[in-house]
Amino acid sequence: MSDISFDGRVAVVTGAGGGLGRTYALRLASRGPGGAVNVPGGSVNG
């Protein structure tokens, strides 16, 4: 992912509670884009 710039972009990751969705969400968050994640059945407290 080092060749992709996320400047001025927003990432949306669905299914971020586990598996690949979680991996993608954590990786994108470490790169700093604004974003939203969706975890079906999740709660505010995790």
mmCIF file of the N, C-alpha and C atoms, coordinates in Angstrom:
data_MODEL
# 
_entry.id   MODEL 
# 
loop_
_atom_site.group_PDB 
_atom_site.id 
_atom_site.type_symbol 
_atom_site.label_atom_id 
_atom_site.label_alt_id 
_atom_site.label_comp_id 
_atom_site.label_asym_id 
_atom_site.label_entity_id 
_atom_site.label_seq_id 
_atom_site.pdbx_PDB_ins_code 
_atom_site.Cartn_x 
_atom_site.Cartn_y 
_atom_site.Cartn_z 
_atom_site.occupancy 
_atom_site.B_iso_or_equiv 
_atom_site.pdbx_formal_charge 
_atom_site.auth_seq_id 
_atom_site.auth_comp_id 
_atom_site.auth_asym_id 
_atom_site.auth_atom_id 
_atom_site.pdbx_PDB_model_num 
ATOM 1   N N  . MET A 1 1  ? 0.804   -1.197  0.000  1.00 0.00 ? 1  MET A N  1 
ATOM 2   C CA . MET A 1 1  ? 0.000   0.000   0.000  1.00 0.00 ? 1  MET A CA 1 
ATOM 3   C C  . MET A 1 1  ? 0.847   1.261   0.000  1.00 0.00 ? 1  MET A C  1 
ATOM 4   N N  . SER A 1 2  ? 2.131   1.157   0.012  1.00 0.00 ? 2  SER A N  1 
ATOM 5   C CA . SER A 1 2  ? 2.979   2.337   0.094  1.00 0.00 ? 2  SER A CA 1 
ATOM 6   C C  . SER A 1 2  ? 2.915   3.203   -1.156 1.00 0.00 ? 2  SER A C  1 
ATOM 7   N N  . ASP A 1 3  ? 2.469   2.671   -2.285 1.00 0.00 ? 3  ASP A N  1 
ATOM 8   C CA . ASP A 1 3  ? 2.408   3.441   -3.523 1.00 0.00 ? 3  ASP A CA 1 
ATOM 9   C C  . ASP A 1 3  ? 1.108   4.213   -3.688 1.00 0.00 ? 3  ASP A C  1 
ATOM 10  N N  . ILE A 1 4  ? 0.147   4.022   -2.796 1.00 0.00 ? 4  ILE A N  1 
ATOM 11  C CA . ILE A 1 4  ? -1.159  4.663   -2.912 1.00 0.00 ? 4  ILE A CA 1 
ATOM 12  C C  . ILE A 1 4  ? -1.230  5.832   -1.942 1.00 0.00 ? 4  ILE A C  1 
ATOM 13  N N  . SER A 1 5  ? -1.623  7.008   -2.446 1.00 0.00 ? 5  SER A N  1 
ATOM 14  C CA . SER A 1 5  ? -1.791  8.183   -1.592 1.00 0.00 ? 5  SER A CA 1 
ATOM 15  C C  . SER A 1 5  ? -3.251  8.307   -1.176 1.00 0.00 ? 5  SER A C  1 
ATOM 16  N N  . PHE A 1 6  ? -3.483  8.536   0.105  1.00 0.00 ? 6  PHE A N  1 
ATOM 17  C CA . PHE A 1 6  ? -4.833  8.717   0.613  1.00 0.00 ? 6  PHE A CA 1 
ATOM 18  C C  . PHE A 1 6  ? -5.101  10.170  0.984  1.00 0.00 ? 6  PHE A C  1 
ATOM 19  N N  . ASP A 1 7  ? -4.250  11.081  0.575  1.00 0.00 ? 7  ASP A N  1 
ATOM 20  C CA . ASP A 1 7  ? -4.439  12.495  0.881  1.00 0.00 ? 7  ASP A CA 1 
ATOM 21  C C  . ASP A 1 7  ? -5.760  12.988  0.313  1.00 0.00 ? 7  ASP A C  1 
ATOM 22  N N  . GLY A 1 8  ? -6.567  13.636  1.154  1.00 0.00 ? 8  GLY A N  1 
ATOM 23  C CA . GLY A 1 8  ? -7.829  14.194  0.712  1.00 0.00 ? 8  GLY A CA 1 
ATOM 24  C C  . GLY A 1 8  ? -8.904  13.170  0.404  1.00 0.00 ? 8  GLY A C  1 
ATOM 25  N N  . ARG A 1 9  ? -8.749  11.951  0.878  1.00 0.00 ? 9  ARG A N  1 
ATOM 26  C CA . ARG A 1 9  ? -9.716  10.890  0.589  1.00 0.00 ? 9  ARG A CA 1 
ATOM 27  C C  . ARG A 1 9  ? -10.304 10.333  1.879  1.00 0.00 ? 9  ARG A C  1 
ATOM 28  N N  . VAL A 1 10 ? -11.434 9.690   1.740  1.00 0.00 ? 10 VAL A N  1 
ATOM 29  C CA . VAL A 1 10 ? -12.086 9.028   2.865  1.00 0.00 ? 10 VAL A CA 1 
ATOM 30  C C  . VAL A 1 10 ? -12.238 7.555   2.514  1.00 0.00 ? 10 VAL A C  1 
ATOM 31  N N  . ALA A 1 11 ? -11.888 6.693   3.440  1.00 0.00 ? 11 ALA A N  1 
ATOM 32  C CA . ALA A 1 11 ? -12.031 5.252   3.230  1.00 0.00 ? 11 ALA A CA 1 
ATOM 33  C C  . ALA A 1 11 ? -13.224 4.742   4.029  1.00 0.00 ? 11 ALA A C  1 
ATOM 34  N N  . VAL A 1 12 ? -14.017 3.883   3.422  1.00 0.00 ? 12 VAL A N  1 
ATOM 35  C CA . VAL A 1 12 ? -15.135 3.227   4.097  1.00 0.00 ? 12 VAL A CA 1 
ATOM 36  C C  . VAL A 1 12 ? -14.873 1.729   4.065  1.00 0.00 ? 12 VAL A C  1 
ATOM 37  N N  . VAL A 1 13 ? -14.851 1.110   5.239  1.00 0.00 ? 13 VAL A N  1 
ATOM 38  C CA . VAL A 1 13 ? -14.601 -0.326  5.329  1.00 0.00 ? 13 VAL A CA 1 
ATOM 39  C C  . VAL A 1 13 ? -15.808 -0.972  6.005  1.00 0.00 ? 13 VAL A C  1 
ATOM 40  N N  . THR A 1 14 ? -16.453 -1.901  5.320  1.00 0.00 ? 14 THR A N  1 
ATOM 41  C CA . THR A 1 14 ? -17.551 -2.646  5.935  1.00 0.00 ? 14 THR A CA 1 
ATOM 42  C C  . THR A 1 14 ? -17.020 -3.978  6.435  1.00 0.00 ? 14 THR A C  1 
ATOM 43  N N  . GLY A 1 15 ? -17.667 -4.510  7.453  1.00 0.00 ? 15 GLY A N  1 
ATOM 44  C CA . GLY A 1 15 ? -17.221 -5.787  8.013  1.00 0.00 ? 15 GLY A CA 1 
ATOM 45  C C  . GLY A 1 15 ? -15.891 -5.672  8.722  1.00 0.00 ? 15 GLY A C  1 
ATOM 46  N N  . ALA A 1 16 ? -15.660 -4.535  9.387  1.00 0.00 ? 16 ALA A N  1 
ATOM 47  C CA . ALA A 1 16 ? -14.360 -4.275  10.006 1.00 0.00 ? 16 ALA A CA 1 
ATOM 48  C C  . ALA A 1 16 ? -14.181 -4.953  11.363 1.00 0.00 ? 16 ALA A C  1 
ATOM 49  N N  . GLY A 1 17 ? -15.119 -5.793  11.754 1.00 0.00 ? 17 GLY A N  1 
ATOM 50  C CA . GLY A 1 17 ? -15.022 -6.462  13.048 1.00 0.00 ? 17 GLY A CA 1 
ATOM 51  C C  . GLY A 1 17 ? -14.061 -7.634  13.078 1.00 0.00 ? 17 GLY A C  1 
ATOM 52  N N  . GLY A 1 18 ? -13.703 -8.150  11.933 1.00 0.00 ? 18 GLY A N  1 
ATOM 53  C CA . GLY A 1 18 ? -12.802 -9.298  11.920 1.00 0.00 ? 18 GLY A CA 1 
ATOM 54  C C  . GLY A 1 18 ? -12.322 -9.614  10.527 1.00 0.00 ? 18 GLY A C  1 
ATOM 55  N N  . GLY A 1 19 ? -11.413 -10.544 10.443 1.00 0.00 ? 19 GLY A N  1 
ATOM 56  C CA . GLY A 1 19 ? -10.905 -11.001 9.155  1.00 0.00 ? 19 GLY A CA 1 
ATOM 57  C C  . GLY A 1 19 ? -10.247 -9.904  8.345  1.00 0.00 ? 19 GLY A C  1 
ATOM 58  N N  . LEU A 1 20 ? -10.448 -9.963  7.029  1.00 0.00 ? 20 LEU A N  1 
ATOM 59  C CA . LEU A 1 20 ? -9.820  -8.991  6.133  1.00 0.00 ? 20 LEU A CA 1 
ATOM 60  C C  . LEU A 1 20 ? -10.338 -7.577  6.359  1.00 0.00 ? 20 LEU A C  1 
ATOM 61  N N  . GLY A 1 21 ? -11.622 -7.434  6.669  1.00 0.00 ? 21 GLY A N  1 
ATOM 62  C CA . GLY A 1 21 ? -12.174 -6.104  6.927  1.00 0.00 ? 21 GLY A CA 1 
ATOM 63  C C  . GLY A 1 21 ? -11.446 -5.407  8.065  1.00 0.00 ? 21 GLY A C  1 
ATOM 64  N N  . ARG A 1 22 ? -11.181 -6.145  9.137  1.00 0.00 ? 22 ARG A N  1 
ATOM 65  C CA . ARG A 1 22 ? -10.450 -5.583  10.283 1.00 0.00 ? 22 ARG A CA 1 
ATOM 66  C C  . ARG A 1 22 ? -9.024  -5.212  9.886  1.00 0.00 ? 22 ARG A C  1 
ATOM 67  N N  . THR A 1 23 ? -8.380  -6.099  9.157  1.00 0.00 ? 23 THR A N  1 
ATOM 68  C CA . THR A 1 23 ? -7.011  -5.846  8.710  1.00 0.00 ? 23 THR A CA 1 
ATOM 69  C C  . THR A 1 23 ? -6.941  -4.592  7.852  1.00 0.00 ? 23 THR A C  1 
ATOM 70  N N  . TYR A 1 24 ? -7.868  -4.471  6.896  1.00 0.00 ? 24 TYR A N  1 
ATOM 71  C CA . TYR A 1 24 ? -7.890  -3.288  6.030  1.00 0.00 ? 24 TYR A CA 1 
ATOM 72  C C  . TYR A 1 24 ? -8.169  -2.025  6.838  1.00 0.00 ? 24 TYR A C  1 
ATOM 73  N N  . ALA A 1 25 ? -9.118  -2.085  7.764  1.00 0.00 ? 25 ALA A N  1 
ATOM 74  C CA . ALA A 1 25 ? -9.463  -0.911  8.564  1.00 0.00 ? 25 ALA A CA 1 
ATOM 75  C C  . ALA A 1 25 ? -8.279  -0.442  9.399  1.00 0.00 ? 25 ALA A C  1 
ATOM 76  N N  . LEU A 1 26 ? -7.592  -1.381  10.041 1.00 0.00 ? 26 LEU A N  1 
ATOM 77  C CA . LEU A 1 26 ? -6.435  -1.013  10.861 1.00 0.00 ? 26 LEU A CA 1 
ATOM 78  C C  . LEU A 1 26 ? -5.305  -0.454  10.010 1.00 0.00 ? 26 LEU A C  1 
ATOM 79  N N  . ARG A 1 27 ? -5.078  -1.063  8.865  1.00 0.00 ? 27 ARG A N  1 
ATOM 80  C CA . ARG A 1 27 ? -4.005  -0.605  7.969  1.00 0.00 ? 27 ARG A CA 1 
ATOM 81  C C  . ARG A 1 27 ? -4.300  0.802   7.438  1.00 0.00 ? 27 ARG A C  1 
ATOM 82  N N  . LEU A 1 28 ? -5.534  1.028   7.015  1.00 0.00 ? 28 LEU A N  1 
ATOM 83  C CA . LEU A 1 28 ? -5.913  2.352   6.516  1.00 0.00 ? 28 LEU A CA 1 
ATOM 84  C C  . LEU A 1 28 ? -5.839  3.396   7.626  1.00 0.00 ? 28 LEU A C  1 
ATOM 85  N N  . ALA A 1 29 ? -6.290  3.042   8.827  1.00 0.00 ? 29 ALA A N  1 
ATOM 86  C CA . ALA A 1 29 ? -6.240  3.981   9.945  1.00 0.00 ? 29 ALA A CA 1 
ATOM 87  C C  . ALA A 1 29 ? -4.807  4.377   10.268 1.00 0.00 ? 29 ALA A C  1 
ATOM 88  N N  . SER A 1 30 ? -3.875  3.458   10.119 1.00 0.00 ? 30 SER A N  1 
ATOM 89  C CA . SER A 1 30 ? -2.475  3.770   10.404 1.00 0.00 ? 30 SER A CA 1 
ATOM 90  C C  . SER A 1 30 ? -1.889  4.738   9.378  1.00 0.00 ? 30 SER A C  1 
ATOM 91  N N  . ARG A 1 31 ? -2.528  4.815   8.193  1.00 0.00 ? 31 ARG A N  1 
ATOM 92  C CA . ARG A 1 31 ? -2.052  5.714   7.136  1.00 0.00 ? 31 ARG A CA 1 
ATOM 93  C C  . ARG A 1 31 ? -2.704  7.086   7.211  1.00 0.00 ? 31 ARG A C  1 
ATOM 94  N N  . GLY A 1 32 ? -3.729  7.243   8.073  1.00 0.00 ? 32 GLY A N  1 
ATOM 95  C CA . GLY A 1 32 ? -4.277  8.551   8.350  1.00 0.00 ? 32 GLY A CA 1 
ATOM 96  C C  . GLY A 1 32 ? -5.443  9.075   7.542  1.00 0.00 ? 32 GLY A C  1 
ATOM 97  N N  . PRO A 1 33 ? -6.129  8.304   6.690  1.00 0.00 ? 33 PRO A N  1 
ATOM 98  C CA . PRO A 1 33 ? -7.268  8.900   5.998  1.00 0.00 ? 33 PRO A CA 1 
ATOM 99  C C  . PRO A 1 33 ? -8.450  9.031   6.934  1.00 0.00 ? 33 PRO A C  1 
ATOM 100 N N  . GLY A 1 34 ? -9.365  9.957   6.611  1.00 0.00 ? 34 GLY A N  1 
ATOM 101 C CA . GLY A 1 34 ? -10.626 9.973   7.320  1.00 0.00 ? 34 GLY A CA 1 
ATOM 102 C C  . GLY A 1 34 ? -11.367 8.719   6.917  1.00 0.00 ? 34 GLY A C  1 
ATOM 103 N N  . GLY A 1 35 ? -12.277 8.264   7.742  1.00 0.00 ? 35 GLY A N  1 
ATOM 104 C CA . GLY A 1 35 ? -12.961 7.057   7.332  1.00 0.00 ? 35 GLY A CA 1 
ATOM 105 C C  . GLY A 1 35 ? -14.091 6.662   8.242  1.00 0.00 ? 35 GLY A C  1 
ATOM 106 N N  . ALA A 1 36 ? -14.746 5.615   7.849  1.00 0.00 ? 36 ALA A N  1 
ATOM 107 C CA . ALA A 1 36 ? -15.831 5.033   8.625  1.00 0.00 ? 36 ALA A CA 1 
ATOM 108 C C  . ALA A 1 36 ? -15.713 3.524   8.524  1.00 0.00 ? 36 ALA A C  1 
ATOM 109 N N  . VAL A 1 37 ? -16.068 2.859   9.612  1.00 0.00 ? 37 VAL A N  1 
ATOM 110 C CA . VAL A 1 37 ? -16.076 1.404   9.593  1.00 0.00 ? 37 VAL A CA 1 
ATOM 111 C C  . VAL A 1 37 ? -17.462 0.917   9.976  1.00 0.00 ? 37 VAL A C  1 
ATOM 112 N N  . ASN A 1 38 ? -17.837 -0.245  9.492  1.00 0.00 ? 38 ASN A N  1 
ATOM 113 C CA . ASN A 1 38 ? -19.126 -0.840  9.790  1.00 0.00 ? 38 ASN A CA 1 
ATOM 114 C C  . ASN A 1 38 ? -18.892 -2.227  10.354 1.00 0.00 ? 38 ASN A C  1 
ATOM 115 N N  . VAL A 1 39 ? -19.415 -2.440  11.559 1.00 0.00 ? 39 VAL A N  1 
ATOM 116 C CA . VAL A 1 39 ? -19.306 -3.750  12.190 1.00 0.00 ? 39 VAL A CA 1 
ATOM 117 C C  . VAL A 1 39 ? -20.721 -4.215  12.519 1.00 0.00 ? 39 VAL A C  1 
ATOM 118 N N  . PRO A 1 40 ? -21.293 -5.083  11.689 1.00 0.00 ? 40 PRO A N  1 
ATOM 119 C CA . PRO A 1 40 ? -22.645 -5.564  11.969 1.00 0.00 ? 40 PRO A CA 1 
ATOM 120 C C  . PRO A 1 40 ? -22.722 -6.224  13.344 1.00 0.00 ? 40 PRO A C  1 
ATOM 121 N N  . GLY A 1 41 ? -23.689 -5.816  14.145 1.00 0.00 ? 41 GLY A N  1 
ATOM 122 C CA . GLY A 1 41 ? -23.861 -6.395  15.472 1.00 0.00 ? 41 GLY A CA 1 
ATOM 123 C C  . GLY A 1 41 ? -22.910 -5.832  16.508 1.00 0.00 ? 41 GLY A C  1 
ATOM 124 N N  . GLY A 1 42 ? -22.117 -4.839  16.150 1.00 0.00 ? 42 GLY A N  1 
ATOM 125 C CA . GLY A 1 42 ? -21.178 -4.232  17.087 1.00 0.00 ? 42 GLY A CA 1 
ATOM 126 C C  . GLY A 1 42 ? -21.885 -3.285  18.038 1.00 0.00 ? 42 GLY A C  1 
ATOM 127 N N  . SER A 1 43 ? -21.168 -2.834  19.045 1.00 0.00 ? 43 SER A N  1 
ATOM 128 C CA . SER A 1 43 ? -21.719 -1.864  19.985 1.00 0.00 ? 43 SER A CA 1 
ATOM 129 C C  . SER A 1 43 ? -20.731 -0.723  20.160 1.00 0.00 ? 43 SER A C  1 
ATOM 130 N N  . VAL A 1 44 ? -21.193 0.347   20.764 1.00 0.00 ? 44 VAL A N  1 
ATOM 131 C CA . VAL A 1 44 ? -20.334 1.511   20.986 1.00 0.00 ? 44 VAL A CA 1 
ATOM 132 C C  . VAL A 1 44 ? -19.149 1.146   21.864 1.00 0.00 ? 44 VAL A C  1 
ATOM 133 N N  . ASN A 1 45 ? -19.342 0.217   22.782 1.00 0.00 ? 45 ASN A N  1 
ATOM 134 C CA . ASN A 1 45 ? -18.289 -0.175  23.720 1.00 0.00 ? 45 ASN A CA 1 
ATOM 135 C C  . ASN A 1 45 ? -17.415 -1.309  23.200 1.00 0.00 ? 45 ASN A C  1 
ATOM 136 N N  . GLY A 1 46 ? -17.562 -1.683  21.948 1.00 0.00 ? 46 GLY A N  1 
ATOM 137 C CA . GLY A 1 46 ? -16.710 -2.709  21.364 1.00 0.00 ? 46 GLY A CA 1 
ATOM 138 C C  . GLY A 1 46 ? -17.340 -4.044  21.355 1.00 0.00 ? 46 GLY A C  1 
# 
